[in-house]
Amino acid sequence: MAIHLHEACMGPTAMAFKPKHLHKMIQLTRQLPNEVKAVIDPVLMRNSYVAHPENLLLAMVADERPHIRQLGLRRIMKARSQLITGVRQFKVPNINFSATDYIDLIN
């Protein structure tokens, strides 16, 4: 028996879909009872590396909606204009569980 992966889960563009998948997963968990969400939410928060700002920007630039692509480009240009010295430390971001779109998952 073979396990077949959806094309969005592999290949060079896979990271562009992962923030969308995380947002969809969060939307689906909002329908669960509160005691179940109390268990699931910390796990989602702990494993939310796909919602890192760089991954969100990649997803925004690859989005099918032109205004989201433009917003992603503006955010990249703004980030590139800021001078940052030193090594950036990777931090798992805090997730906004009430986000209406994946672009609002983090602040």
N, C-alpha and C positions, 0 to 999 in steps of 0.2 A: 504494500500500500504506500503510495506516495503522497506527500503533502505539497499542495500547489499554493504558491504565494501569489497574491494579487500584484500586478505590475507596479502599483503605487508603493509597495513595500520594499522594492529593491531598485537598483540602478542609481545613476547619478542624480536623479531628481527626487529620490525617496525622501530626503530631508525636507524638501519643500512641502511635502504633504503631512509630515508628522505633527506640526502645530495644529493643523486642521483636524487631524485624527484625535488629538488630545482634547480639543474643544468639543468635538462631537461626543467623546466619551464622558466629559464633564456634563454636557447637556443631558445625556441619557441617565446619568446617576442622580440628577436632580429630581427624578421621578420616584426614586426609592424612598423607603421610610427613613426617618431621621436616625434611628439607631443603626441602620446599615450605612448611611452616609457618614456617621461618626467613625466607622471603621475604614471606609474607602477613601475619604478625603485626605487623611494623613499620608496614605500610601501614594495617592496621586501627587500630593505636594512634594513628597520625598523623591519621586521619580519623574519630576517635571523638567528634566534637563532639556527636553525638546522645545520648551518654552523659553530657552535662553534668548536674549535679545538678538543675537546674531542669527539664530535659527528662525526667529520670527521675521526678521528682515529678509532673509532668503525666501521664505514662504510668501511674503508680501510682494517681492519683486517677480515671483513666478505666478502670482495670482492671475486668474482670468479676467478680473474686473480692472479696467484701466485706472480708475481713481485710486484703488488700493496699490497698484504698481507705482503710481506717481507719489503717493504718500510714503511708500517704502524708499523710493529714490531720494525724496526730500530728507527723510530721517538719516539715510546713509550719508548724504552730503553734509548734514549738520554734524554728525558724529566725526566725519573726516576733518572738519574745520576746527575741532577742539584738539589742542595739544595735550597729549597724555604721555607722561614719562613713566618708565618702570614697567614691570611685568604685571599684567592684569591677572587677578585671581578669579578662577571660575567659581561662581556661586550659583547654586540652584535657586531660581527666582521664586518669589511668593506668587501663587496663582490667585487670580481674581475669579472665584467660582461663579460670580454673577455676570460674567462677560457675555455679551450678546453676539460677538464675533471673535474669531481667533486673534485678531489684531489687538483686542483689548484684554488678553489673558494676563498681561503684566502692565505695570505703569511705566 
